[in-house]
């Protein structure tokens, strides 16, 4: 899809006391994901037991209708974008503000053919300032990205802008679990196992210490639902996966 010209508290802002690496958060996150790009796919597979791909396919099937123009925001190495193409999208643009992630996505696209890779393009861009015309898209999606966006409310407003009336939105992410034994088990896994796996596989201790912190400071599924609604969307469904450790929010652009 060609680029047309442009035409976290419960409100989606960072919570007080959230992880602060001592520099501009957006710059820090960009540099962090750029540094782990070479091993990003391997670590994702290890951390989720390989389930992250199935969750992306589920997201794409729930979101995409034949012929849709779709943007995958924070596309990483492109897996959700490819899943949207395979689900029947007419054109998919994957954007990420970490250039090495975009380069890897392009390399993967070059190795694919047909529905698995056709109709997919990638660009370096920020979720809060997409290089797309207003009302130009049928669907907006993200996978495991929303919790890393410093100003989620701005990203949701930008999603509203680029979507046509009744356009659709899907957010797949790791919500903060609000209590109970599953939440405690999740904290142990994210706080202990994930940093260890990340360090062993990627050699990047700091990044995989940040990621569990990003989950702990993110919105709960209930709070994310409220944030999406405040941005002008009608939330049609919230699916909790992996015993509540993963959420899929599906919504439709409503009138202001």
C-alpha positions as CSV (number, residue, x, y, z in Angstrom):
1,X,0.0,0.0,0.0
2,X,1.5,3.3,-1.1
3,X,1.8,6.2,1.4
4,X,-0.8,8.8,0.6
5,X,-0.1,12.4,1.7
6,X,-1.2,13.4,5.1
7,X,-4.5,15.3,4.9
8,X,-0.7,5.3,30.7
9,X,-3.1,6.1,33.3
10,X,-6.7,5.2,32.5
11,X,-6.5,8.0,30.0
12,X,-3.6,6.4,28.2
13,X,-0.9,8.5,29.7
14,X,2.1,7.2,31.7
15,X,1.3,6.3,35.2
16,X,3.0,8.2,38.0
17,X,6.2,6.4,38.9
18,X,6.3,4.5,35.6
19,X,9.6,3.3,34.3
20,X,11.9,6.2,33.6
21,X,15.2,5.4,32.0
22,X,16.4,8.9,32.6
23,X,16.0,10.0,29.0
24,X,13.0,10.9,26.7
25,X,10.9,7.7,26.8
26,X,10.1,7.6,23.1
27,X,13.8,7.9,22.3
28,X,14.7,5.2,24.8
29,X,12.0,2.8,23.5
30,X,13.1,3.4,19.9
31,X,16.7,2.6,20.7
32,X,15.8,-0.4,22.8
33,X,13.7,-2.1,20.1
34,X,16.3,-1.2,17.5
35,X,19.0,-3.0,19.5
36,X,16.9,-6.2,20.0
37,X,15.6,-6.4,16.4
38,X,18.0,-9.2,15.4
39,X,16.7,-11.6,18.0
40,X,13.2,-10.2,18.5
41,X,11.3,-13.1,16.8
42,X,13.2,-15.8,18.6
43,X,12.6,-14.2,22.0
44,X,8.9,-13.7,21.3
45,X,8.6,-17.4,20.5
46,X,10.3,-18.4,23.6
47,X,8.4,-16.1,25.9
48,X,5.0,-17.1,24.6
49,X,5.6,-20.8,23.8
50,X,5.1,-19.9,20.2
51,X,1.6,-18.7,20.8
52,X,2.2,-15.1,19.7
53,X,1.8,-16.0,16.1
54,X,-1.6,-17.7,16.8
55,X,-2.8,-14.6,18.6
56,X,-1.8,-12.4,15.7
57,X,-3.7,-14.7,13.3
58,X,-6.7,-14.5,15.6
59,X,-6.5,-10.7,15.6
60,X,-6.2,-10.5,11.8
61,X,-9.2,-12.8,11.3
62,X,-11.3,-10.9,13.8
63,X,-10.4,-7.5,12.2
64,X,-9.9,-7.8,8.5
65,X,-12.5,-8.0,5.8
66,X,-11.7,-8.8,2.1
67,X,-10.1,-5.8,0.4
68,X,-9.5,-3.7,3.5
69,X,-6.7,-1.1,3.6
70,X,-5.0,-1.8,6.9
71,X,-2.2,-0.1,9.0
72,X,-0.3,-2.2,11.5
73,X,1.2,0.2,14.0
74,X,4.4,-0.7,15.8
75,X,4.7,-3.6,13.3
76,X,8.0,-4.9,14.6
77,X,9.3,-7.5,12.1
78,X,5.9,-7.6,10.3
79,X,4.1,-10.7,11.6
80,X,0.7,-9.0,12.2
81,X,0.9,-7.2,8.9
82,X,1.5,-10.5,7.1
83,X,-1.4,-12.1,9.0
84,X,-3.7,-9.3,7.9
85,X,-2.6,-9.9,4.3
86,X,-3.3,-13.6,4.6
87,X,-6.7,-12.8,6.1
88,X,-7.7,-11.0,2.9
89,X,-6.6,-7.4,3.2
90,X,-6.3,-5.5,0.0
91,X,-3.2,-3.6,1.2
92,X,-1.3,-3.4,4.5
93,X,1.1,-0.8,5.6
94,X,3.3,-1.7,8.6
95,X,4.9,1.2,10.5
96,X,7.4,1.2,13.3
97,X,9.6,4.0,14.6
98,X,12.6,1.6,15.0
99,X,14.2,1.5,11.6
100,X,16.0,-1.8,12.2
101,X,12.6,-3.5,12.9
102,X,11.3,-2.1,9.6
103,X,14.3,-3.3,7.8
104,X,13.8,-6.9,9.1
105,X,10.1,-6.7,8.2
106,X,11.1,-5.8,4.6
107,X,13.6,-8.6,4.5
108,X,10.9,-11.1,5.6
109,X,8.5,-9.6,3.0
110,X,11.1,-10.2,0.3
111,X,11.3,-13.9,1.2
112,X,7.5,-14.3,1.0
113,X,5.1,-14.5,-1.9
114,X,1.3,-14.6,-2.5
115,X,-1.1,-13.9,0.3
116,X,1.7,-14.4,2.9
117,X,3.6,-11.3,1.7
118,X,1.9,-9.7,-1.2
119,X,0.3,-6.3,-0.8
120,X,2.4,-5.5,2.3
121,X,4.7,-2.6,2.6
122,X,6.7,-1.1,5.5
123,X,7.7,2.4,6.6
124,X,9.4,4.1,9.5
125,X,6.7,6.2,11.3
126,X,5.4,7.1,14.7
127,X,2.0,5.9,16.0
128,X,1.1,9.5,17.0
129,X,1.9,11.0,13.5
130,X,1.0,8.6,10.8
131,X,1.9,9.6,7.1
132,X,-1.6,8.8,6.0
133,X,-4.6,10.8,4.9
134,X,-7.6,11.3,7.1
135,X,-10.3,8.7,6.6
136,X,-8.1,6.7,4.2
137,X,-8.1,3.3,6.0
138,X,-10.6,0.5,6.8
139,X,-8.6,-1.0,9.8
140,X,-6.0,-0.1,12.3
141,X,-4.2,-2.7,14.5
142,X,-1.3,-3.2,16.8
143,X,0.2,-6.2,18.6
144,X,2.1,-5.9,21.9
145,X,2.8,-2.2,21.2
146,X,0.2,-0.1,23.0
147,X,1.9,-0.4,26.4
148,X,5.1,1.0,24.9
149,X,3.5,4.1,23.4
150,X,4.3,7.1,25.8
151,X,1.1,8.9,24.8
152,X,-1.5,6.2,24.1
153,X,-4.3,8.7,23.9
154,X,-2.5,10.6,21.1
155,X,-2.0,7.3,19.2
156,X,-5.7,6.4,19.6
157,X,-6.7,9.9,18.4
158,X,-4.4,9.3,15.3
159,X,-6.1,6.0,14.7
160,X,-9.5,7.7,14.8
161,X,-8.2,10.3,12.3
162,X,-6.9,7.8,9.7
163,X,-9.9,5.5,9.8
164,X,-13.0,6.0,7.7
165,X,-16.4,6.2,9.4
166,X,-17.1,2.8,11.0
167,X,-13.5,1.7,10.4
168,X,-12.2,-1.0,12.8
169,X,-9.5,-1.1,15.4
170,X,-7.8,-4.1,17.1
171,X,-5.3,-3.9,20.0
172,X,-3.6,-7.1,21.1
173,X,-1.5,-6.6,24.2
174,X,-0.5,-7.7,27.7
175,X,-2.8,-5.9,30.1
176,X,-2.0,-5.3,33.8
177,X,-3.7,-8.1,35.7
178,X,-5.7,-6.6,38.6
179,X,-5.4,-9.3,41.3
180,X,-5.6,-12.9,42.4
181,X,-3.3,-15.9,42.0
182,X,-3.1,-15.6,38.3
183,X,-1.9,-12.0,38.6
184,X,0.8,-13.1,41.1
185,X,1.9,-15.9,38.8
186,X,2.0,-13.5,35.9
187,X,4.2,-11.1,37.9
188,X,6.6,-13.9,38.7
189,X,6.8,-15.0,35.1
190,X,7.2,-11.5,33.7
191,X,9.5,-10.3,36.4
192,X,11.8,-13.4,36.6
193,X,11.5,-15.7,33.6
194,X,11.1,-13.1,30.8
195,X,14.3,-11.1,31.7
196,X,16.3,-14.3,32.1
197,X,15.1,-15.7,28.7
198,X,15.7,-12.3,27.1
199,X,19.2,-12.0,28.5
200,X,20.2,-15.5,27.5
201,X,18.8,-15.3,23.9
202,X,19.4,-11.6,23.0
203,X,22.2,-10.6,25.4
204,X,20.2,-7.5,26.1
205,X,19.4,-7.4,29.9
206,X,18.1,-3.9,30.0
207,X,15.4,-4.4,27.3
208,X,14.0,-7.5,28.9
209,X,13.9,-5.9,32.3
210,X,12.0,-3.0,30.8
211,X,9.4,-5.2,29.1
212,X,8.0,-6.7,32.4
213,X,8.0,-3.2,33.9
214,X,5.9,-1.9,30.9
215,X,3.3,-4.6,31.6
216,X,3.1,-3.7,35.3
217,X,2.6,0.0,34.5
218,X,0.2,-0.6,31.6
219,X,-3.6,-0.3,31.8
220,X,-5.8,-3.3,32.9
221,X,-8.1,-4.7,30.2
222,X,-11.0,-2.7,31.8
223,X,-9.0,0.5,31.8
224,X,-7.9,0.0,28.2
225,X,-11.5,-0.5,27.2
226,X,-12.4,2.9,28.8
227,X,-9.4,4.6,27.0
228,X,-10.5,3.3,23.6
229,X,-14.0,4.5,24.2
230,X,-12.8,7.9,25.2
231,X,-11.0,8.2,21.9
232,X,-14.3,7.9,20.1
233,X,-14.5,4.1,19.4
234,X,-17.4,1.7,20.1
235,X,-15.8,-1.4,21.8
236,X,-17.5,-4.4,20.3
237,X,-15.5,-7.2,22.0
238,X,-12.8,-7.8,24.6
239,X,-11.3,-11.3,24.5
240,X,-9.0,-12.4,27.3
241,X,-6.5,-15.0,26.2
242,X,-3.8,-17.0,28.1
243,X,-5.8,-17.0,31.4
244,X,-6.2,-13.2,31.2
245,X,-2.5,-12.4,30.5
246,X,-3.3,-11.3,27.0
247,X,-6.2,-9.2,25.8
248,X,-7.7,-8.5,22.4
249,X,-9.8,-5.3,22.1
250,X,-12.0,-4.9,19.0
251,X,-13.7,-1.6,18.3
252,X,-15.3,0.5,15.6
253,X,-14.8,4.2,14.9
254,X,-17.9,6.1,16.0
255,X,-18.9,9.7,15.3
256,X,-17.4,12.4,17.4
